[in-house]
């Protein structure tokens, strides 16, 4: 009996630790994105290819971060992405060129993992969308 209780305690502790160390964002879906850089914002409805939208959604859903940071976003170089699914905002992401970001479900800033290319991908989509206006 004591052994079973001990094993159960160990399993619970491991589950708690693994649950608390989740360094990723909650998953979202999107039909289209609105995207901006600095003070500009462009609506992507019927202007951004669905493949590009899905690529950004996948990148967002796989977003891994190193941890919380006290560094501030560089708003002049920050890209804002608004994900829209069924005419409702499903998520937002603001990320700068140094990989500092925050999402709509947090007021804290985080440092993105160095192997993530979300900023570069979003910048390309932003530039393509800007040319359509």
C-alpha positions in Angstrom: 0.0 0.0 0.0 2.8 2.4 0.9 4.6 1.6 -2.2 1.6 2.2 -4.4 1.1 5.6 -2.7 4.7 6.5 -3.2 4.6 5.6 -6.9 1.3 7.6 -7.3 3.0 10.6 -5.6 5.9 10.4 -8.0 3.6 10.2 -11.1 1.6 13.2 -9.9 4.8 15.3 -9.3 6.1 14.4 -12.8 2.8 15.4 -14.4 2.7 18.7 -12.5 6.3 19.6 -13.4 5.7 18.7 -17.1 2.5 20.7 -17.2 4.1 23.8 -15.7 7.1 23.8 -18.1 5.0 24.2 -21.2 6.8 26.9 -23.2 4.4 27.2 -26.1 1.3 29.2 -27.1 -2.2 27.9 -27.3 -3.2 26.7 -30.8 -5.3 28.8 -33.1 -7.0 28.7 -36.6 -7.3 31.4 -39.1 -9.1 32.1 -42.4 -7.1 35.2 -43.0 -4.6 37.5 -41.3 -4.2 41.3 -41.0 -0.6 42.3 -40.7 1.2 45.5 -39.9 4.7 46.9 -39.3 5.3 49.8 -37.0 2.3 52.2 -37.3 0.8 50.6 -40.5 -1.7 47.8 -40.7 -3.1 46.1 -43.8 -6.1 43.9 -44.1 -5.3 40.5 -45.6 -8.8 39.4 -46.4 -8.8 38.0 -50.0 -5.3 39.5 -50.5 -3.0 37.0 -48.7 -2.8 33.5 -50.2 -4.4 30.8 -48.0 -1.1 28.9 -48.2 0.7 31.9 -46.6 -2.0 32.2 -43.9 -1.8 28.5 -43.0 2.0 28.8 -42.9 1.8 31.7 -40.4 -0.8 29.7 -38.4 1.4 26.7 -38.3 4.4 28.9 -37.3 2.3 30.5 -34.5 1.0 27.1 -33.2 4.6 25.8 -33.1 5.9 28.9 -31.4 8.4 27.9 -28.7 9.9 30.4 -26.3 13.0 30.4 -24.1 11.3 32.2 -21.3 9.9 35.5 -20.1 12.1 38.6 -20.7 12.2 42.2 -19.4 13.3 43.5 -22.8 10.8 45.7 -24.5 9.5 45.2 -28.0 11.1 47.5 -30.6 7.7 48.9 -31.9 9.3 50.5 -34.9 10.4 47.0 -36.2 7.6 45.0 -34.6 5.2 43.1 -36.8 1.6 42.8 -35.6 -0.4 39.8 -36.9 -4.1 39.5 -36.2 -5.4 36.0 -37.0 -9.1 35.9 -38.0 -11.2 32.8 -38.0 -14.9 32.8 -38.9 -15.0 36.6 -38.7 -13.6 36.6 -35.1 -10.1 37.3 -33.9 -8.6 33.9 -32.9 -5.3 35.3 -31.8 -2.7 38.1 -32.1 1.0 38.1 -32.2 3.4 41.0 -32.0 7.0 40.1 -32.6 10.1 42.2 -33.3 13.3 41.6 -35.2 15.1 40.4 -32.0 12.6 37.7 -31.3 10.8 39.5 -28.5 7.1 38.8 -28.7 3.8 38.8 -26.9 0.4 37.3 -27.7 -3.1 38.3 -26.9 -3.4 35.9 -24.0 -0.4 37.5 -22.2 0.8 40.9 -21.2 4.3 39.6 -20.6 7.1 39.6 -23.2 8.9 36.4 -24.2 12.0 35.5 -26.1 11.4 33.3 -29.0 13.6 30.3 -29.6 16.5 31.2 -32.0 15.6 28.5 -34.6 12.1 30.1 -35.3 11.6 32.1 -38.5 8.2 33.6 -37.7 9.4 37.2 -38.0 11.1 36.7 -41.4 8.0 34.8 -42.7 5.7 37.6 -41.5 7.9 40.3 -42.9 7.8 38.7 -46.3 4.0 38.5 -46.2 3.8 42.1 -45.0 5.9 43.3 -47.9 3.8 41.3 -50.4 0.6 42.6 -48.9 1.8 46.2 -48.8 2.4 46.1 -52.6 -1.3 45.2 -53.1 -2.4 48.5 -51.6 
